[in-house]
């Protein structure tokens, strides 16, 4: 069983900051990419930021310069530091990872999603 557990969401005023965390657990052999997506009410899920195993990052244009993605490979954890938050950042944020884990049948590559954490930016 492999799972991603997010934390750190909540209510914040415009201009404020939040830090999201996502920890992967289970019989993990290796983690390739880790990233964050978000889905606002009535909209499709969109990529926010992604980080490779080597630390290369990519951001959506709407968050570039405000959000920073990082990872701790020893803890199988990815973070999203969100600064200068805007009302349009309000969404459920999902963690995503491409990883290899051990099953009774052997090694398996898999894409895993977290359950999501709500970020609300409002005064």
N, C-alpha and C positions, 0 to 999 in steps of 0.2 A: 504494500500500500504506500503510495507516494502522495503527498499533499502539500499545498502551499497555503500558508496562513498569513493573512494581512492584518495589520493593526495601524493605528495612528490617525484614522479619519475623525471627523467631527465638524463642529460649527466654528467658523472663523470670520472675522470682519474683513471687508475689502482692504487690501494692502497688507494683510497679515500673512503669517507663515504657518505651515504644517509640515511634518515629516512622516511619511508613510514607510512602513517596514513590511517585508514579506520574507518569511522563513520557509525553506523547503525541508521536508523531513521524509524519512523512509529509507529504503534500501537503495540509496542513490550512489551510482558509480561515478558519474561525472555530470556536470551541468554546462551546457553550451550557452545559449543566450538566456537572459532574464530581462523582463520588460514590464512596463506598465501601460495599460489601456484604460480608457474611460468611456462611460456611456451616460449621456445626459438624457433627461426625460424626452421622449419622442424622437430621439436621434439614434443613429447607428453607433456601435462601438468603434472607437478610433484609437490609433496608436498615439501614445504620449511620448514615451521614451524607451529606448532599448540599449542594453549594454552587452557586449560579447564577453566571452571567457577571458579574452586578452585585455579587456577594458576599453575597447572602442565603443563610442556612444553615438546615438542618433536621436534627434528630437523633432517633434512636430513643430512647425513654424510658429504656432500660436503660443508655445511655451518656452521657446528658445530664449535664453538669457534670464529667465525667471525660475525655471526648474532645473535641478541637478540630479542625475541618476548615478548611483554608485553601488558597489557590491563588496561583500566580505566573503571571499571564497571559502575561508576556513569555517565560516558559520552557515554557508549555503543561504545567504541572506542578501536581498537587494533592497535599496532604500530609494526614496524619492523625496528630495528636499524641495518644497514648493514655497517660493517667496513671491511677494507682490501679487497676492491672489486677487482674482477678479470674479465678479458674479458669474461670468461665463465659464469659470472653471468648476462650477457646481456640477457634480456627477458622481456616479458610483465608479470607483477606481478598482481595476482588476489587475492582479499580478499574473504574469505568464512566464512559463519557462519551457525550454526545450532541453530535455535531459535523457540520460541513460540510467536505467535502474535494473536491479536484479529481481527476476521473478523465478518461480519454480521451474519455468521452462527455459530459463537462461536470461541473457542480456536483452533488454528491450528499449528501443528509443521511443520517446513519448513526449507529447506536448501536454502540459498540465496548466490548469487555471485555478486561481484562488476563488474564494466565495464572494469577494468584493467588499469594499469599505466605502461608506458614504462620506463625501466631502461637500459641505454646504458653505458657500461664501455669501454672507448676507449681513447687513447692518441691523 
